[in-house]
Amino acid sequence: MKALLVVGTRPQLIKLASLVKVFDRDNIEYEIVHTGQHYDYEMDYAFFEELDLPEPVANLKIGSGLHGWQTGMMLMKVEEVYQQLKPVLVIVPGDTNSALAGGLAAIKMGIHVAHVEAGLRSGLPFMAEEINRVMLDHLSQLLFAPTDAAYNNLLHEGIGNQAVHLTGDVMADNLILFESKLDRVTLPVDLDSKSYVYVTLHRSENVDDSEKLKALVEALIEIPKQHNLKLVFPVHPRTRKRLEEQDLYNKLNGAEGIHLLKPVSYLTSLGLVKNSAMVLTDSGGLQKESFILRTVVITLREVTEWVETVQCGWNILVGVDPFKINEAVRQFINVKPRPVDALKLYGNGRASERISKTIVEYLE
Ligand code: UD1
């Protein structure tokens, strides 16, 4: 066994789509290890089917839990898999607990680690994903930075430029890979193009804080009232749980112009982005996807790791402030940003190719 790809969450499965196709083409010997951090059909297996990913060689079935417990369980189980399969390289995409566990268990066994999507920083030292990123970047032997900003962050932290490769972003590659399918996607709601805002919300710092969640729900309810826009909102399981705990789910569901859905597939999500008037999200991936698909995006965070989306005028950071959210919606209805060749900023759809080439050379 040459390489193991360790993943466990929905965004990580998406990051594999273009990568494994190029690995196959380049004859890299690899297997996928799934930690089971995500396990609902809509969050997990549906993505294997739609993205045509190979079955994992192992599913550790860890599931949900506190961070220490979840990461610790993954460390123990993934170590057993490494002992059995003896990979020479472990590849981890993204910044989830699954990625950290995959990398940490490997390096402790002397197995080299490659981090896909290295160098992203929010500057928030207590954010779970930031902790995972910093640790992973400082223990990896191969770091694949998706953007100039990410590349520079790594050099500023003193990581030798031998290890760091500016490759572009594998999620941008996906947009080219699936471009031809996008126009044929059936959307889950029957709404005119550009008549709705596509909403997603799942970050722990937003949904686990009851005051913030309440403010966000109020802000969402106001949008159809104040602007001629509907909302389409597929609800992440974590968010649904929190909304239900506070009796907010039914409030949102009953509100005028709001369509709540189950989590949607990857292509459906891209279709929703492409046809929406704007995106309102706290996801990282959706900020880029919107930017590349030329849909403006309002980000429900104070900072972003994808700084180029803001610098080019396609993304406004509003946090959870209802006033700022409303103002940003108004601004984007009235003023459209200048078109930009966003794909170029993310490696022109060739990130997976560059990553694969570097790995082939490294393994040799
Ligand atoms: C994780 C990642 C986050 C990523 C996100 C994408 C970490 C620290 N966070 O957060 O970076 O953006 O995935 O979704 O790794 N749940 C289900 N079914 C599932 C998965 C989760 O019901 O299939 C519920 C459970 O109630 C669980 C909660 O969601 O407690 C949170 O799950 P967690 O493992 O913390 O992942 P995310 O919040 O999705």
Boltz pocket constraint, residues with backbone or C-beta under 6 A from the ligand:
constraints:
  - pocket:
      binder: B
      contacts: [[A, 9], [A, 10], [A, 11], [A, 37], [A, 38], [A, 39], [A, 40], [A, 43], [A, 44], [A, 63], [A, 64], [A, 65], [A, 95], [A, 96], [A, 97], [A, 98], [A, 128], [A, 129], [A, 202], [A, 204], [A, 237], [A, 238], [A, 239], [A, 241]]
      max_distance: 6.0
